[in-house]
Amino acid sequence: DQIRNALAPDGATGGEWRSYNKSLSGQRYSLLGQINTNNVDSLAEVCKTRLADQGSFQAGLLVIDGVMYATTATDTVALNPVNCEIIWRHRYDREEPSPLSVNRGVAYYGGRLFRGSDDGRVYALDARTGTELWTNIVGEAALGEMVSGAPLAWNGIVIVGTAVSEFGVRGRVIAYDAMSGRELWNFDTVPRPGEPGSETWRNTVWNDAGGGGGGTWSHFALDPSSGELFIPVGNPIPDFVPAERLGDNLYTNCVLVLDVYTGELKWWYQLAPNDGLDHDLAAAPMLYRNSQGVQMVAAGGKDGYLHIIDRKTRKLIAKTAVTTVDEPVPVPTPEGLDVCPGVAGGVEWNGPAFDPKLNRIFIGSLDYCSRFIAEPGTKPDPGGPNYGGSWTGIDTPKGWLYALDADTGKVAWRFHAGNGVLGGTTATAGGIVMSGDNDGKFFVFNSASGEILKTVDTGGSLSGGVITYNIGGKQYIAVTSGNHSRTLFGASGRPSVIIMALPDSVLAAEAASNEFDSVKGRELYFGYCGSCHGAEGDSWAGVDLKGLKQKMDFDSLVEFIKNPRSPMPKTFATPPNAVEEQSIREIASFIMQWR
């Protein structure tokens, strides 16, 4: 039933945050509801810890088995997710200095953590101690090839990608054995001359000696049932002179779909063919089912659009601008051309979130335009900048958070922030959606209406994880604050993790209001639930309910009962009437008594 799904290792509804975007599908949705529209204004800081004095801090946070994991460019840190105490710290010593110092997080599998480095390595750590277990060379550090994105780990396989396109690299996706570090397969995101797809590069200089670009630098999505691995692929090079590489330039700016077991190409969808504006697909795609049950993929690109694609037909269903966008798409000139969004605009490395209750997608973006100056005749420069020109920002950057209908892409509401919205976006069953901007503001909105319910000034740019989790029956929210990067035009701050929760006094008052008649609750439980879950909740045919209180809160359990998933039968109407609502809460209160 749905409770079993919630407690599964990758369950999108569980109380942990087990991967960069919470689940393999990348929906960034939590069924925790202790913090909700009625009480979020009481949210308060529990603790704050500084992880570095300076540098980039764009990492996604994980919380697994009662431990939080965070990364800086060189360090991997395990923390207590309740009090911010550091449990252990591993520091990686680079073999080569990096021109772009950044890391976006770890993956977890089988008691191990996996991450990349900005000198082209991938390595595994013991999650309990931080001891290094194996290291593999992925790319040439001397050429600036790096692994900045958070890996994806599943079923004994670890997936990483290489960047940076502008350094003249050829993007690659590589799979490793999680236990040994042995390479399993690799795939070039830009085909070499003579390979399938190379016909879309009519000037073979750039996809041969020039590498072609196509870096991948955030994260991935995976459908375990089909074995489809969804990869966001970056821009072609040279960035600003598309006439020198005529053709669509596959597989740049694509949602690239590979077989996770073999690396075989399955299909692709290209967001911006023959791109001349550095309009990467940077953020991981998000997989979901729409209101009709159709499997979809949503992708937000630096082109400033949210693209919704039918996974079966592979056709575009909707394309909605989520920042200021110039149409038709212009081409840079030697004289200079002003274009929105610019190089540092659109949707960056944090992508969409999905609320299945509202059938709504949420996505943050940067509203920032650029002046592009093209320089035709540029030659490939391995390890050097391969822009084919230059760019400068225009005016002061702003940001957006958009809410869109997941079927049609129609805008439900939008919020214009004072700076770029680059932090992770997370929706919950408490009726809230959270994100943050480069000014250091953490926002909580009413998911349905867009009303701002809470704003917290964190003191540093929010450009990484915004997550929620449950420890001991209490819901927490954690954010990364403080970041220096090319998209930083606000409060930089010092890289820190901030943990928030509701005060105990608020929780105590709400617990008192949730106390119901235990005799009635027991009767209702036996009538509706006992035949599957047993007299003591100890799993005759259903999941064992004992100890559930330690893994989810009361409101989350109420939500489970209201909206179960197969094979758990749906018992109550949607929405329930007043009598049914009371019954559901009586049952939940009875179940929560078990320890």
N, C-alpha and C positions, 0 to 999 in steps of 0.2 A: 504494500500500500504506500501512500504518500509519505508516511512517517519513515518507512524503510528507505525510501529515496532520500529523505532529508538527512539520514544518518550515514548514507553511503559515502565513500571517500571523495567522490566528486559531486555529490548532491548539491544542486544549486540552492537548495532550501535549508542546508545544514547550518549549524552555528559556527562553523569555522570559515576561514578564507584560505582555500588550499592552493590557489594559483593566481596568477597576475590579474585575471579578470573574473575571479572566483570559481567559475566552472569552465570546463573545456569548451562549451558553446560560447562563452564570453558574454553572457547576459548581464552580469554585474547586478543580479537581483537577489535580495535576501528576504526570507520569510520571517525574519525577526521583526517583532512589532512592539516590543516593550517601550521603545522610543517611538513616539507617534505624533500625529498632528495635534493631539490634545495636550501633550506635555513637553514637547521638544524645547519650548522656550526656557525650561528649567535645566537644560543641558549645561554641564559644568566641566571644567578641566579637572582631570584626576591627577595627571602627572605630565611632565615634559622632560625629555632628555636630548642633549645635543650629541650628535654623532660625528661632527666635524666642525672645524672653524670656518671653512669656506669650501667652495667647489659646487659642482652640479649635484642635485638631489631630485631625481626624477623616478625613483624606484617605486614599484608596486610592493606593498607590504603583504606578507603571508602570516596567518595564525593557524598553527597545526599542533594538535596534542598539547595545548596549553603553552605554546612558545610562539613568540613573534619573530619574524626574520625580516631584516632590512639590509640594503646595500648602499654603499657609496661607490665611487669609481674604483676604489681599491679594496675597500673593507666589506666583509660580511659580518653582520652582527645579530646575535640571538638575544632577545629581550623578554622579560616578564611582561605579558600583555595586560597586566592589572596595575603594576606599579612602576613600570619603565626601567626596572633594574636590568643592567646588562649581565647576561649569563656567560657569554663568551664572545670573543672578537677574533676574526681571522683577517690578517692583512696580506694582500698579494703584492709581491715585489715584481714590478714590470721589468721585462727584458729590454724594452725599447721605450723611450719617452713617447707619449701620445699627443698628437696635435688636437685631439678632441676627447677630453676626459669625461666619460659618462657611462653609467650603467643603469639598467631599468629593472633589475631584480633577479630573483632566483626561481627555479622550479624545484619541486619536491617529489621524490619517489623512493619508496622502500627504505626510509630512514636516511636518505641522502639528499643533499642540496646540490644543484647544478647552476652554474652561472658562467658568463663570458667575461672577457677582459678587453680593455681598450688597446692592448698590444696583440690581439689576434689569437687568444687562447680560450679554451673552455676547460673547466675543471670541476671536480666533484669534492664535496666536503661531507664529513660525518655530521648529521644534523644534531647529534647530542653533544658533540665536543668541539666541532669546527676543525677537526683534523683533516688535512688534505689527503684524498684517496687516490686520485689520478688526475693527470693533466694532458691535454692534447693540443697540438698546434693546428689552428684552423686556417689562419691567413698570414700574410707577410706584413709584420709590424713595420718594417722599414718603408713600406708603401702606404702606411696608414690604414691597412685593413684591420677591422676590429669586429668584436661581437658585443654590441651595445644593448641589444634587446634581451628581454627575459626569455629563457628557453621554455619549451613545453616538454613535460615528461609524462609518459603514459605507457603502461604495459611493457616496461623494460626498455623503452625507447626514449632517447633525449633528442629533441629537435632544436637546432640553432640556425641563425642566419648571419651573413656577413654584410658589412657596410664599410666605408661610406662611398656612395656613388661618385661624388666629385673628385675623389682621390684617384680616379682611373681604375677602380676595381671592377671585376665582374661579380655581381651578386651571386651568392650560392646559398643553398639550403642543405644542411648536412644532418644526418641521423647517426647517433652513437648508441652503443649498448650501455645501458645505465650502470651495470656492474663493473664492466671491464674497461670502458672507454673506447672500445674497438669501433671503428667507422663501419656503418652498415650500408649507407648509400649517400650520394650527393647529387644535387641538381643545379645546373647553371640557370640563373634567371634571365640571362641574355644568351641566346644560342650563338655558337661559333659558326663561322662561314661553312656552309654545306649541311648544317644541322636543321631539322624542322623548325620553322619560325625565322630562320636567318634571311628568308626572302623578304621579310618586313624591314630589313636594314639594307637599303640600296647602296649606301656607301659603306663598304665593308671595313674601312679603316677604323671606324669607331666601335664596331662590335668584334673587331679582331685585336689589333694592337692596343686600341683604346679601351678595351674592357667593356664599354657600353653602359656601365652603371648598373641600375637595378638592385641596389642594396635593400636589405630588409632589416629594420632596426627598432621594432617594438615588441611584438608578440605574435601569436598565432591562434587559430581556433581549430577544433577537431570534432568531427562526428564519429564516435567510436563504432556506431552501428554500421556505417558505410565505409569506414576507414578513410574518409576524405579529410585531408589536411588542408586548411585554408590559410594562405600566406599573403600578407600585404607586401607588394613589391614597389620599390621606389622609382625615381625618375631616371630617364636616359641622360647620357652626356654626349656632347657638350650641352649644358642646360638651355642656353638662350639662342641657339642657332639651329632650329629643327630642319632647315633646308639642307644642312650638311649631312643629315642622316634620314633622307626621305623614306617614307613608309610608316607603318604603325609602331615599329620598334618594340615588338614583343620581347619579353613579357613584362616590360616596364609598366608601371602604374596599373597593375592588374591585381584583381583577386585571383590568385594562382592556386589551383586545386590539384594536389598530388595524392597518390596512394601512400598512406603513412607507413606501410610495411615495406614498400619497394622503391619509393621515390618516383614511380611512373607518373607521367602527366595524365591527368583525367580531363580537365577542362579549365577554362579561364574566362574571366570577364574583364575587359579593359576599360578603365574609367576615363583616361585621357590619352588617346593615341597621338603619336608624334608630338609629344608635349614640348613646348618651348618656354615654360614658365616655372619649372621646378615644382610641379604639382604632383608630388608623390602620393601614393597611398601608403601612409605611414602607420596608422593605427590598425590593430587586428580587426578583421571582420567579425560580425556577431551573427550567430545562427539562432533562428527562432521559428516557431509556427505562428502564422497569423490567425485571425479569428475564425477562418474557415479550415484551419488545420494544415494549410499549405506550408511546406518547408521553404523558408526564405533565408537570404543572407543580406545583412545591412552593412554598408561600408561608407565611412566618412573620410573624404580625401582632402588634401591641401588645395584641391580645386574649389573648395568651399561648398560642396554638395554632400547630402546624404543620398546614397544610391541604394535602392531596394531591388533585389534580383531574385527571381524565381529559380530555386535550385534545380527543379526538374526541367523546365524549358530553357533555362539559362538566359532568359530575356529580362530586360529592365522593366520593372513594374512602376517605379516612381523615382523621381530625381528632384530633390528639394534643396534650394539654397539655404544654408544655415549660417551665412555671414554675407557681407557685401560682395557681390560677384558682378563682374563686367561681362556682358554678352553682346555680340558673339565674341568668342575667345580671340584676343588679339595676338599678334606676333611681334616680339621685340625688334627694334630697329637700331642702327648705329647712332641715330640722333637722340634716342631715348624715348621711352613710352611708359606712361603711368597706368598700372594695372592693379585691380582688386580681384581676389586676394593676392598678396605679394608672396615673396619667398618664405617669409616667416608668418604666413597667415593660414586661414582655413582650419581644418581639423588636423591636429598634430598627432602625437603618439598615444593619446588616450581617446578611445573611440566610444561607441554607443553603449547605452544601457537599455534594458527592456523590462517593462512592467506588464506581466501577463494578465493581471487583474484589469488594468485599464486598456490593454492592447496598445500600449504607447511606447515610443522610443524617445530617449533623451540623449542629447549630444551637445558637448561644449565646443567652442571654436574661438579662434583669434581673428579679430576684425582689424586687419593691418594691410595696407597697400604698399606697393613698391614702385620705384622707377627702374625699369630694365633698360640696359644699354648693351646691344649685341655687338660682338666683335667677330665677324666672319673670317674664315681662314685660320682659325685656331687649330693647332696640332695637338695630338694626344700627349699628355705629360704625366706618366705614371708616378703616383705619389704626390702630385701637385694639384692645385685647383684646376678643374676642367669645366669652368662655367661657360666659356665662350662669350665672355662679357663681364658685366658687373651690375650691381644693384644697390640701391639705398632705400631705406624706409621713408614713408611719407606720413607726416602728421603723427599724432599720438595714438598708439594702439588701444583698441577697446576689445570687448569680448561679448560672446553670446552663450546663453543656454537655451536650446530649443526643445520643445516637446512636440512630437509628431505622431499622427495616427499610423500604426504599424501596417495597416492594409493599403492606405492610399498615399502616405507621405504628407498629408495635409497638416498644416501647422495648427496645433491646439493652443499653445501659448509660447511666448518667448520672453527672455529677460536680457536686457542690454547691460553688461557689467562695465565697470570703469577701467578694466584691463582684461587681457586675454584669459579665457577660461580654459586652462590647461590641465587642471587637476582631474583625477579620475571622477567619473560620474556614477553614482550608486543609487539605486531605487530599492525601497523596502516595502514589506506588507503593512508597515505602519502608516502608509499613505504619504511618505515623504521621499524626496529625491535630493541628493547632496552633491556638491561639487565645490571648487574653489578657484580663485583667480590669482593673477600675478601680483596684485597688490597685497596678497596675504589674507584675503577675506575668504572665510569658509561660510558657505551659504547652505541653508536648509529650506526647501520649498515644499508647499503643498503640491503633491504630484498631479492632482486633478485640476487645480485652479491656477497654479503658478505663483500663489501668494508666498512672499518671503516670511518664513516663520521664525528664523533665527539667523543671525550674522555674528561671526566671531572673528576678530582681528588676531591672526596667529603670529604676526610679526615677521613673516617671511613668505616669499612666493610659494604658492601651492601648485606644484607641477608634477606630482607623483601620486602615490596611493591615497585614496579616500575609501576606507573599508569599515565594515561593521562585523561583530562577532559576539559570541556568548561564552562567558566563563562563569561556571557555578550558578547558572540561572540569571545572570545579570548581563544586559546588553551593553557593549562598548562601541565607540566610534574612534578610529585612529586615522590621523592624517600626517602627511609629510610636509614640513614647512621649511622654507629656505632653499633657494636654488639660484645658480648662476649659469646661464646658457644664452644661446643666440636669440631665444624668444623672451628673454627677461627684460622687461621694461617697467619694472615696478619695485616693490620692496624685496630685496634679495634675501636678507636675513641669513642666519646660520643653520645649516642642515640639522633639523631636529624632528623627532617624533613626538606628537601630541596625542594623548589619549583622553577621551571625554566619556561621561556617562551621566545618568540621572542621579541626583543626591539620594542617599539612603532614606531620607525623610519623605521624599516624593514616592519612592518605591514602597515604603511602609504604608503610606496612606492609600496607595492604589491596591496593595495586597489586601488591606482591610476591606476595601470596597468589592474585592473579588471573592470574598468568603461567602459560600453558598451552603445550602442545606445538604449536609453530607449524606443523610439518609435518602433524600430524593435523588442526589447525584449518583449514588450507588444503584438505585433502582433503574434509573435511565441508562447507566452504563451496562447493566445486565441485559436490558431490553434491546439496546442498539449495538453493543460492542462485545459482550461477553462470549458469544458463540465463536468468535474468531480469536479474541485476545486472552480468553481465559478468566477465571474468577479473580485471580490475583494479577492479571495483566502479564502473565508469564508465557505468553505465546503458545497457544494450541495450534492455530492455523495462521495467526498473524504475527506481527513483530512484537518482541518483548518490550513492554511499556515501562518497566521498572527502571528508574534512573533517568527517565526522560526529562525530569525537572532540571537536571544538571546540564542539559544540552539545548534546551529551548525555553522560552518564557511562556507565560500564560496566553498572551495574545497570539503568539505563533501557533500554539496548539489549537486555539479557537479557529484560526484561519485554516488549519489542516482539516478540521472536522467539517467546516463549511465547504471547502473546495478540495475534495480528495482526488487522487489520481488512481487509475486502474492498477491493480485489481480491487482496490478498496471501493465499495459501492457508494454512490452519492445518496445520502439519506434525507437531507433537508433541502428545501427549495432555495433558489437564488433570486433575490435575497430572501433570507428567512423572515417569517413574520415574528411578532413580538414574543409569542409563546415559544416558538422554535429557537429564537435567539437565547431566551432564558435557559432552555433545555441544553443547548450546546454549551453554554457557560457552566451549567451544573455538572455536565459530563467532564469538561476540561478541568474543573476544580477538583473533582474526585480523582481523576488520573494524576494530577499534580501532587497528590498526597504521598504517592509511592516514592521511595528513595532507593 
